[in-house]
Amino acid sequence: MSRKITRTNWSPAMIIAVIFLFSIMSPLMSYVGHGLKTSWPIFGVWIYFTILEKRNLSSSIKKEIYNRRFELCMFSAWLFLIFFNYALGRGYTGLVHLQVTLTLGMVLCVDIFYTAKNNKSHEAIQISVLILVGLEVTRSLGTLFLEPSLVRQAMYLGGQSELYARTFLSSVGDYGYYTGLALAIPVMVALWLKQEGILRIVLLPILVMISVSIILSSFLGATLLMVLGFCLLILLVILFGKNRLRWIVLFSLIILLAIYIWGNYLASTIQATTEIDKFILQTNSVMQYGLIEGDLTNRAGLWLMSWRTFLDHPFLGIGPITGQNNLLMGVLVGGHSTWLDIPAQYGLIGLFFVILFILLGMKRGLANLWTRKGRRDIKNLARLSVCFLYIIAGTYNPTFPGGVISYLFFFFVIGGISKNATH
């Protein structure tokens, strides 16, 4: 295995941290464990074993918390605002928002602890979760190939349907799962390239399986995010990376591999042809009729719906509306734009806390990018590309709180960087 991983001192707490992170991402574990009813107790066990380690890290953790004090204040204010809306019965889905955001808080706790240790533990956990996700994704490929419409049918029927249960038991995820994986692809590629020996060999098929599953999920937005993220990473490496010729050759080989897999295994699938046709029709329609009238997905109409609701309730919004089994979804809030849905539901006050929390997190995650040495680190360049994609993705789909999308983004993408990090 890679020297970076074998030199990491694995402890029971680290193993439980991997299990916790995987449990909130895994479709199978989520369904079998009844969602957070299993994940939250696992987090409690992680806290217990972390205390037992007695590593005298209190000063490091306090310093890390102090470095993130403004970021954590914004998060706490956002969490209080959700609780305030839920306690007053404003909206229909405040409990959903509260559960997802509390789980994100747990992810931040794990991130803070292993960032404070600063001994490659954070990266070791990232790679371990990546391997577990890749193994589960591989398990789901047969179902995705044989039942092209399964994901969308399960999404339309909702969580109470037998089809929904069969979907998750087959390790097939939902929109948030595949969009989160697509967003994280550049960092996954960077992690793979930074490894050595057999671990680099093991991670390559893992990345291939994850990429194939994103295409077979039938979500055009996720596929476009994955492709755009990879292209951005290539561009940034060519512009700022060291040994550019080496990178060009390596990425050229990766592109050739992708073309081979596409041409021989994916191009003829129903999902791929549907996504291509949808992209062509959408592009032609928008070019001919404009963004609003030419939008075949009706995204523009949903955006306008949220915008009008925000104008009617600019300060505190109308309360949390986005979520399943919601009578007002698509009536007052479109549910397809984080940057419009949050002000519609929580007003300017909620949007202020969310935007600052995300921007402060991005600033921390990109801290090393401003040095010449930092710009030559492919993982820093990958983080930059994903931060850009996160903003884009939030304009046409929900990304925050967003469940798996946020868990991956705040731990897997911009996690592991402290103020004085030397990664």
N, C-alpha and C positions, 0 to 999 in steps of 0.2 A: 504494500500500500504506500500511498504518498508519505513522505517523511513528515509533511505538515500535519497529517492526521495521526500517524503513529506516535508522534511526540506529544500529542495532546493527552493530558492526564484525565482519562474518562472516570467520572464518579457516578454514583447512583443518581445524584441530582441531575446530571447532564443527560443521562439516559431517559429519565422521566421527562425532562424538558423536551426531548425529541418526540416522545410519545404524546405529550400534550399538544405540541404544535401540529403533529401529524393528525391528531384526533379532531382538530377543528378545521382541517382541510380535507380529510379523507371522506368521500361520499359514503363508503361502506361503513366506516367506524361511526360516522355521524348518524346513519340510519339505525344500525344495530344498537348503538349506545344511546339512542333517543336524544340525539343532538348534544346540547350542553349539559345534560344530566350526567353524562360521563366525563366530559372534558373539564368541567369545573372542579369535581373531586380530584381529578388527576393533577390539576394545578395546585390544589391544597396539599397533595402528597409531595409535590415538588418543593413547596415552601418548607414543609417539615424536614425533608432531607437536606435542603439548602442550609437550614439552621443547624442541623446536626454536623455539617461539614466542619464548622469551627475554623474557617480559613482566615479569620481576622481580616475580612474584607470590608468591614464597616466604614473605614475611612475612605476607601476607594469608591464605595457605593454612594456615600454622602457627597463626595466630590462630583460624581457623575450626575446625581440628582440636582446638585447645585448648578452644574453646567447646563442642565435642561430645564431650569426652574420656570422660565417663561413659557416654554413649550408645554410643560406639564400643567401650568396654571391655565393655559388656554384649553387644554383637554379637560381639566376638572370643571371649568366653567361650562363647557359644552355638555358634559355629563350631567351637571346640575340642571341645565336648561331642559334636557330630555326628561329628567326626573320630575321637574316642575310641571311640564306639560302632561306627563303621565299621571301625576298625583291629582291634577285638576280635571282629568278626563278629557283633555283637549286632543282631538284626532282619534284615529281608530287603531293605530299600530305603535303606540308609544312603548309598549312592552317589548316589541321586536327590536326597536331602535336601542332600548336600554340594554337588552341582553347582548346584542352585537357589540355595542360600545364598551360594556363592561368586559367582554372577552378581549377586545382590543386593548383595554387597560392591562389585562393579564399578560398579553403578548409584550406590551411595553415593559412590564416588570421583568420578564425573562430577558428582554433585550438589554435593559439597563444593567442587570446583574452580570451578564457575560461580556458586555462591553467594558464594564469596570474591571473585570479580571484581565482583559487585554493580553491573553496568552493563547490566541488562536482557537479558544473554545467556541467562540461565536461562529467562526467559519466552519469548524468541525460539525456543529449542530446543523448549520445550513446544508452542508453536503449530505449529512445523514438523512435529513428530511427530504432532500432532492431525490436520493436513492429510493426511499420508501414511496414517495409519490410516483416515481417512474415505474416501480414494480406494480403498483396498483393500476396505473394507467395502462400498462401492458396487459394486465388481466382484463381490462375493459374493451380492448381493441376488437376482439371477436364479435362482441355484441354491437359495437358501433358500426362495423362493416356489414353485419347481417341485418341490422334494423336501422336504416338510415334516418327514419323520422322519429325514432324513439325519444330523443332528448327533448324535442319541441313538443311532442304529444304529452309527455310527462309534465312539462312546464305549463301547458295550457290546462291540463286536468287538475293540477294542484296536488298538495301533499296528502290528501285523503284517498287518492285513487290507488288501485292495485298496480297499475302501470308505473306509477311514481315509485312505489315500493320496489318493484322489480328492477327499475332503472338503477336505483342506489345499491341494491343488493348485487348488481352486476358491476359495481365500481364505476358506473357512469355518472358524471357530475352534472351540474346545471350551468346556467349562464355565468354566474359569478366565479365558479371554479375554473372554467376554461379561459375566461377573460383575465383572471388573476394570473394564471400560468402564462398566458400570452404576454402580459405586461412584464413578467419576470424573466422572460427568455434571454434578453441581453445579459443580465447578471448571471444566469445559469451558464451561458456560454463562457463568460469571463471566469467563473469558478472552475469550469472544466479545463480551460486553457492554463490556469494557474497551478493545476495539480501535476504530479509527477508519477511516473511508473504505472503500475497496474490500475490505480484509481482513475487515471486519465482514460485508460482503455475502457474501464467499466462505465464511466459517465457518458461516453459517446452514444451507445445504444439507448441509454436512458433519455438523453436529449432528443434523439430521433423519435422515440415512442411518444414523448410528450408533445412534440411538434405535430406528429401524425394525428394524435387524438384531438388537438385543437382544430385541425382542418375537418376531421370527421364529426366534430360536434355540431356542425352546420351553422355556427354563428359567424357570419361574415365579419362583423366588427372585431371579433377575437382574432380571426385569421389575418385581417389587415393590420392589427396592432402588432402581431408577431412578425410579419414581413417588414413593416415599417421600422420596428425596433431593431431588427437585425441589420437593415440597411443603414440606419443611423449609427449603429455601433461601428460598422465598417468605415463609414465616412469619418467619424471622429478618430478612429485608430489611424487612418491614413493621414489625417491632418495633424495629429498631435503625438502619435505613438512613436516609439523608438524602433529601429530596424524595420522600416516601412515595407521594404521589399519582401521580407519574411512574412509579414502580416498579409500582404497582398496575395502571396502564393498560398498561404494557409486558408484564407477566406475563399480564394478561387476554388480550392479543393472541396471546401464545405458546400459551396454553391453547386458544384458539379454533382456532389452526392445528393443534394436536395433535388436537383433536376432529374437525376436517375430515379429516385424514389417516387417523385411526382409522376413522371412519365410511365413508370412500370406498375405502380400500385394505387395511385390516388386519382389521376386525371379522369379516369372513367367511372369513378364512384358517383352516386347520386348527389352526395353532399358537395363534392368539388364542382360538378357541373352546375348545380343549383346556385352555389356561391358566385361562380363566374358570371352566370346569366344575370343574377341579381345585381352584381356590381356594374355590368355593362348597361342594363336597363336603367338603373338608378343614375348613373353618370350621364347617359344620353338625355334622360328626362329632365334632370336639373339644368343641364346646358341649354335645353330647348325652352323650358318653361320657368326656370328660376328656382331658387332654393326652397321656397314655400310651396308653390303650386306643383313643382316638379318632383317633390319628395314622395316617392312611392311608399315609403315606410311610415308616412305621416308623423315623422319626428318633429317637423317644424310646427305642426298643429299642436302637438303635445307640449312643445316648448312655450308656445304662445299661451296655452292654457295655464301653465305654471306662472308665467310672467304676469298674466292678468290677475291671478290670485295674489301674487306678491304686491301688485299695485294697490289692490283692495285692502291688504293687511300688511303694510310695509315693515312694521317694527317687530312684532312677535309672531307673525304668520298665523296660520289656522291650526297649527298642531300637526303632529306626525301622521302622515297619510300613506306614504309608500309602504308596501308590504302585501302579503298574501291575504285573501279573504277580506278585501277592503271595499266597502260600498262606494267610496268616493274616489278610488283610483281611476284615473282617466276621466274624471268629472271636474275636479278642482285642481288636482296635481297630475301632471303627465307621467311622472315616474321615469323619465328617460334623460334626465340631465341633472347631475349633482349640483352644478352651479346655479341652476334655476329652481330645482326642487327644494333645496335647503332653505333659500329665502322665502319660498312660498309657504313652507311648513313652519320655519322658525324665525322668519323675518331677518332684518339686517343684523340684529344682535347675534342670532345663531350663525349667520354667514361670517360675521367678523371673527368669532371664536374658531370656526372651522378653517377659514382661510389662513389665519395666523398660525394655528397649530400645524397645518400641512406645510406652510412656507418655512416655518422654523425647523421642522423636521428635515425638509429638503436642504436647508442651509447647513445643518449639521452633517447630513449624509454626503454633501458635496464639499465639505470643508477642505479636504486634501487636494481638491481639483485646482486650487488657485496657485499651487506651487508647480514648478517645472517638473519635478520628480513625480508629483501627484498626477499630472496630466499624462504621464507616460504609463501609468498603471491602468491596465485595461478594465479593471473592476470599477475604478472611478469614472471612466468614460462610459461604462455600461450604466452606472447609476444615473449619469446625466441624461442619457437617452431615455431611460425609463421615467425619470421625473417629467420630461417633456411629454412623453406618451400618457402619463397619468393625467396631466392637465387636459390633453386632447380627449382622452377616453371619457373624462368626466363631463364633457360638453354634450355627448350624445347617449350616455348610459350612466346609471348610478354606480359610483365608485367609492363613495364615503357615506355612512360607515362601511357599507359594502361587503361585510363578511370576509370571505376568503380573499377578495381583492385587497382589502386593507391589511389583513394578517400577513399576506405575502409582501406587500409593499413596505410596511413599517418594520418588519423583521428581516425579510429576505433581501430587500433592495437597499433601503437607507439605514438599516440596522447595523450595529457593530462599529459605529464611528463615534468616538468621543472627541472632546475639544482638543485633547493632546494626543490623538491617535497617531500611530506610526505605521498603519497598515500599508 
